[in-house]
Amino acid sequence: MNIREMNVNGQKIIPSLELSMEKGKVLGIQTNVQRKKILLAQFAERGDAYLSFAEQGEYTRLTVEELLRFMKSVSGHDKPVRSMLQLFQLGDYHKVKIADLPSSKKIYLSLLRVYYAQQPIIILEEPYFQLEEPDQLAFARLLEELSEEKQILILTANLEDALISCDEVYRLDEAGLHLLDIADADGELEGPHETSEAEFKIQKIPTKKNDKTILFNPPEIDYIESINSSAVVHVAGETYACALTLAELEDKLQHYGFFRCHRSYIVNLQKVRELITWTKNSYSLRLTTGKDSVVPLSRTKLAELKELLNI
């Protein structure tokens, strides 16, 4: 899939790119709202792609069953409506008018149009925006099934959306696409070096931003990730470059409640609010912070984390 270069007021917003998509794999692109809208406008020109927008409504006078029957007739879909109601976990709502559905169910129902799309490529904008967790889980499992027959791409400004169901996630900026290391792998992590309790404990983590050196106390840090082999420190929704490696940071932060939850992530356990189980035996940690408040949890570290948290 080719993406054209875009410039705004003489500034390059998106470089010329080529994104390789395939069946059996859900891809995600995390970027800002401006770039996301530019990408959607480009993809809308394609005849082989179905676009699902974040703000799309439904025929509120119809019942759930009537809407599915309508989508079946328009698309030529061969599965009976009754079986689709069961697949979509909407059996209890089949006679309910869309206008009377809870807000999350309305959004979920609108997303189900992708199942009736005839195009081989499905592109979704913020599919999990304002969905409650049961509907997030249901739709993530449906996307997993749909990906066996379709090429699927999720566009989001929030990393959480991508972590829910994407097999590969890219960050897009003016320099291009950067693949994030979210893949799980057995035996991927080595434990931190043992240190004596009496050993001097580092009190500051040095970072760089705009040619300034900024020192953070460990409790201020939300989490740390590795991007292109460089450590990035997240504090209160802002990012800061760090010259230390993840292994060095793990060693320095082990006495301050930090946990190597993934080969590319270290999280401040004091900021963890929720452990989430998604599809394909994958897990995430939701933090008490703002944007990008979800980080992946390796399945090889799950038992250790539960022991640390006594859960």
C-alpha positions as CSV (number, residue, x, y, z in Angstrom):
1,M,0.0,0.0,0.0
2,N,1.5,3.3,-1.1
3,I,1.2,6.5,0.8
4,R,1.9,9.8,-0.9
5,E,4.2,12.5,0.6
6,M,2.2,15.4,2.1
7,N,3.4,18.9,3.0
8,V,1.6,21.6,4.9
9,N,2.8,25.2,4.8
10,G,6.1,24.0,3.4
11,Q,6.6,21.5,6.2
12,K,6.7,17.7,5.5
13,I,4.0,16.1,7.4
14,I,4.1,12.6,5.9
15,P,6.9,11.3,3.7
16,S,6.4,8.9,0.8
17,L,5.8,5.5,2.2
18,E,5.0,1.9,1.3
19,L,3.2,-0.2,3.8
20,S,3.2,-4.0,3.4
21,M,-0.1,-5.6,4.4
22,E,-1.1,-9.3,4.5
23,K,-3.9,-11.5,5.5
24,G,-3.7,-13.1,9.0
25,K,-2.1,-10.0,10.5
26,V,-3.8,-6.8,11.9
27,L,-1.5,-3.7,11.5
28,G,-1.7,-0.5,13.4
29,I,-0.4,3.0,12.8
30,Q,-0.3,5.3,15.8
31,T,0.1,9.0,14.8
32,N,-1.4,12.4,15.6
33,V,-4.9,13.5,14.5
34,Q,-3.6,15.6,11.6
35,R,-1.7,12.8,10.0
36,K,-4.5,10.3,10.7
37,K,-7.0,12.5,8.8
38,I,-4.5,12.9,5.9
39,L,-4.1,9.1,5.7
40,L,-7.9,8.6,5.7
41,A,-8.3,11.0,2.9
42,Q,-5.7,9.2,0.8
43,F,-7.2,5.8,1.6
44,A,-10.7,7.0,0.7
45,E,-9.5,7.3,-2.9
46,R,-8.9,3.5,-3.1
47,G,-11.6,1.3,-4.6
48,D,-10.3,-1.8,-2.8
49,A,-10.5,-0.4,0.7
50,Y,-13.5,-0.1,3.1
51,L,-13.1,2.7,5.6
52,S,-14.7,2.7,9.1
53,F,-14.8,6.1,10.6
54,A,-14.9,7.0,14.3
55,E,-18.0,9.1,14.0
56,Q,-20.4,7.2,11.8
57,G,-24.0,6.8,12.8
58,E,-26.7,4.1,12.2
59,Y,-30.4,3.9,11.3
60,T,-31.7,4.5,14.8
61,R,-35.3,3.5,14.0
62,L,-34.3,0.0,13.1
63,T,-33.9,-2.9,15.5
64,V,-30.5,-4.7,15.8
65,E,-31.9,-7.6,13.8
66,E,-33.4,-5.4,11.1
67,L,-30.1,-3.6,10.6
68,L,-28.2,-6.9,10.3
69,R,-30.8,-8.1,7.8
70,F,-30.4,-4.9,5.8
71,M,-26.6,-5.2,5.7
72,K,-26.9,-8.9,4.7
73,S,-29.2,-8.0,1.8
74,V,-27.1,-5.1,0.6
75,S,-23.8,-7.0,0.8
76,G,-25.0,-10.4,-0.4
77,H,-23.5,-12.0,2.8
78,D,-24.4,-15.7,2.9
79,K,-24.6,-16.3,6.7
80,P,-28.1,-16.3,8.3
81,V,-28.9,-13.3,10.5
82,R,-29.6,-15.5,13.5
83,S,-26.0,-17.0,13.4
84,M,-24.5,-13.5,13.0
85,L,-26.5,-12.3,16.1
86,Q,-24.8,-15.2,18.0
87,L,-21.4,-14.5,16.6
88,F,-21.7,-10.8,17.4
89,Q,-23.0,-11.6,20.9
90,L,-26.1,-9.5,20.3
91,G,-28.8,-12.2,20.8
92,D,-30.2,-10.4,23.8
93,Y,-30.6,-7.2,21.8
94,H,-32.1,-8.5,18.6
95,K,-35.5,-6.8,19.1
96,V,-34.1,-3.6,20.6
97,K,-34.2,-0.4,18.5
98,I,-30.8,1.1,17.9
99,A,-31.9,4.4,19.4
100,D,-32.5,2.5,22.7
101,L,-29.1,0.8,22.8
102,P,-26.4,1.8,25.3
103,S,-23.8,4.2,23.7
104,S,-21.1,1.5,23.6
105,K,-23.4,-1.0,21.9
106,K,-24.4,1.6,19.2
107,I,-20.7,2.1,18.4
108,Y,-20.0,-1.6,18.4
109,L,-23.0,-2.2,16.1
110,S,-21.7,0.4,13.7
111,L,-18.3,-1.2,13.6
112,L,-19.8,-4.5,12.6
113,R,-20.3,-3.1,9.1
114,V,-16.8,-4.2,8.3
115,Y,-18.0,-7.8,8.5
116,Y,-20.2,-7.1,5.5
117,A,-17.7,-5.2,3.5
118,Q,-16.8,-6.7,0.1
119,Q,-13.4,-4.9,-0.2
120,P,-10.3,-6.9,0.5
121,I,-8.8,-4.1,2.7
122,I,-10.4,-2.8,5.9
123,I,-9.2,0.4,7.4
124,L,-10.6,1.5,10.8
125,E,-10.3,4.8,12.6
126,E,-10.2,4.6,16.4
127,P,-12.3,1.4,16.5
128,Y,-12.2,1.2,20.3
129,F,-13.0,4.8,21.0
130,Q,-15.7,5.0,23.6
131,L,-16.3,1.3,23.6
132,E,-16.7,-0.4,27.0
133,E,-14.3,-3.2,27.7
134,P,-16.8,-6.1,26.9
135,D,-17.4,-4.6,23.5
136,Q,-13.7,-4.0,23.0
137,L,-13.0,-7.7,23.7
138,A,-15.8,-8.8,21.4
139,F,-14.7,-6.7,18.5
140,A,-11.0,-7.6,19.0
141,R,-11.9,-11.3,18.6
142,L,-14.1,-10.6,15.6
143,L,-11.2,-8.7,13.9
144,E,-8.9,-11.6,14.6
145,E,-11.3,-13.9,12.7
146,L,-11.8,-11.4,9.9
147,S,-8.1,-10.9,9.4
148,E,-7.9,-14.4,8.1
149,E,-9.7,-13.2,5.0
150,K,-9.0,-9.5,4.9
151,Q,-6.0,-7.1,5.2
152,I,-6.8,-4.9,8.2
153,L,-5.2,-1.6,9.3
154,I,-6.1,0.4,12.4
155,L,-5.3,4.2,12.5
156,T,-5.2,5.7,16.0
157,A,-3.8,8.6,18.0
158,N,-3.8,6.4,21.1
159,L,-1.4,3.5,21.6
160,E,-4.1,1.6,23.6
161,D,-6.2,1.1,20.5
162,A,-3.3,-0.5,18.7
163,L,-2.2,-2.7,21.5
164,I,-5.7,-4.3,21.8
165,S,-5.7,-6.2,18.6
166,C,-2.7,-5.3,16.3
167,D,0.0,-7.9,15.5
168,E,2.4,-5.1,14.4
169,V,2.3,-1.4,15.4
170,Y,4.0,1.5,13.7
171,R,4.5,5.1,14.8
172,L,4.2,7.6,12.0
173,D,6.0,11.0,12.1
174,E,7.6,13.3,9.6
175,A,10.6,10.9,9.3
176,G,8.4,7.9,8.4
177,L,7.1,4.7,9.9
178,H,8.8,3.2,13.0
179,L,8.0,-0.3,14.0
180,L,7.3,-0.7,17.7
181,D,8.6,-3.8,19.4
182,I,5.3,-5.2,20.9
183,A,5.9,-8.8,19.9
184,D,6.1,-11.4,22.6
185,A,8.8,-14.1,22.8
186,D,9.6,-16.9,25.1
187,G,12.7,-16.5,27.2
188,E,13.1,-13.0,26.0
189,L,14.2,-11.3,29.2
190,E,17.2,-11.6,31.5
191,G,16.8,-10.7,35.1
192,P,18.4,-7.6,36.4
193,H,21.9,-7.8,37.9
194,E,21.8,-8.5,41.6
195,T,22.8,-5.6,43.8
196,S,23.4,-5.3,47.5
197,E,20.7,-3.6,49.6
198,A,23.5,-1.3,51.0
199,E,24.6,-0.3,47.5
200,F,24.0,3.4,46.6
201,K,20.7,3.8,44.8
202,I,20.4,6.3,42.0
203,Q,18.1,9.2,42.8
204,K,17.8,10.8,39.3
205,I,17.3,9.6,35.8
206,P,18.9,11.8,33.2
207,T,17.0,12.6,30.0
208,K,17.3,15.0,27.1
209,K,14.7,17.3,25.5
210,N,15.3,20.3,23.2
211,D,19.0,20.2,24.0
212,K,18.3,20.4,27.7
213,T,19.2,17.8,30.3
214,I,16.3,17.0,32.6
215,L,16.6,14.9,35.7
216,F,13.6,12.9,37.0
217,N,13.0,11.3,40.3
218,P,12.0,7.7,39.7
219,P,8.4,8.1,41.1
220,E,7.7,10.8,38.5
221,I,8.3,8.3,35.6
222,D,5.2,6.4,34.2
223,Y,7.0,4.0,32.0
224,I,10.0,3.6,29.7
225,E,10.1,2.0,26.3
226,S,12.7,1.2,23.7
227,I,12.2,2.7,20.2
228,N,14.7,1.9,17.5
229,S,17.1,0.7,20.2
230,S,16.9,4.0,22.1
231,A,15.2,4.5,25.5
232,V,12.3,6.9,25.7
233,V,11.1,8.0,29.2
234,H,7.3,8.8,29.6
235,V,6.4,11.4,32.2
236,A,2.9,12.9,32.5
237,G,2.1,12.4,28.9
238,E,5.5,13.8,27.6
239,T,8.4,11.9,26.2
240,Y,12.1,12.3,26.9
241,A,15.1,10.7,25.3
242,C,17.5,8.8,27.6
243,A,21.1,7.7,26.8
244,L,20.9,4.7,29.1
245,T,19.9,1.3,27.9
246,L,16.8,-0.5,29.2
247,A,19.0,-3.0,31.0
248,E,20.9,-0.1,32.7
249,L,17.6,1.6,33.6
250,E,16.1,-1.7,34.9
251,D,19.1,-2.1,37.2
252,K,18.9,1.5,38.5
253,L,15.2,1.4,39.0
254,Q,14.7,-2.0,40.6
255,H,14.5,-0.6,44.1
256,Y,11.9,2.0,43.2
257,G,9.0,-0.3,42.2
258,F,9.7,-0.6,38.5
259,F,9.1,-3.9,36.6
260,R,10.5,-5.1,33.2
261,C,7.1,-6.1,31.8
262,H,8.3,-6.7,28.3
263,R,11.6,-6.8,26.5
264,S,10.9,-3.2,25.3
265,Y,9.1,-1.8,28.3
266,I,9.7,-1.0,32.0
267,V,6.7,0.2,34.0
268,N,6.3,2.0,37.3
269,L,4.1,-0.5,39.2
270,Q,2.7,2.3,41.3
271,K,1.1,3.7,38.2
272,V,-0.6,0.4,37.1
273,R,-4.3,0.4,37.5
274,E,-5.5,-2.7,35.6
275,L,-4.3,-5.9,34.0
276,I,-6.1,-6.6,30.7
277,T,-6.3,-9.9,28.9
278,W,-6.8,-9.5,25.1
279,T,-6.7,-12.0,22.3
280,K,-4.0,-14.5,21.2
281,N,-2.8,-15.0,24.8
282,S,-1.7,-11.3,25.0
283,Y,-1.9,-8.9,27.9
284,S,-1.6,-5.2,28.6
285,L,-1.2,-3.0,31.7
286,R,-3.4,0.1,31.9
287,L,-1.9,3.0,33.9
288,T,-3.4,5.7,35.9
289,T,-1.9,8.3,33.6
290,G,-3.2,10.1,30.5
291,K,-2.4,9.4,26.8
292,D,-0.6,6.2,25.8
293,S,-1.6,4.8,29.2
294,V,-1.4,1.2,28.2
295,V,1.8,-0.9,27.8
296,P,2.2,-4.5,26.7
297,L,2.9,-7.3,29.2
298,S,4.8,-10.3,28.0
299,R,3.1,-13.6,28.8
300,T,6.5,-14.9,30.1
301,K,6.3,-12.1,32.8
302,L,2.7,-12.6,33.8
303,A,3.3,-15.0,36.7
304,E,6.1,-12.9,38.1
305,L,4.0,-9.8,38.0
306,K,1.1,-11.6,39.8
307,E,3.5,-12.7,42.5
308,L,4.8,-9.2,42.9
309,L,1.3,-7.7,43.2
310,N,-0.1,-10.6,45.3
311,I,-2.9,-11.4,42.8
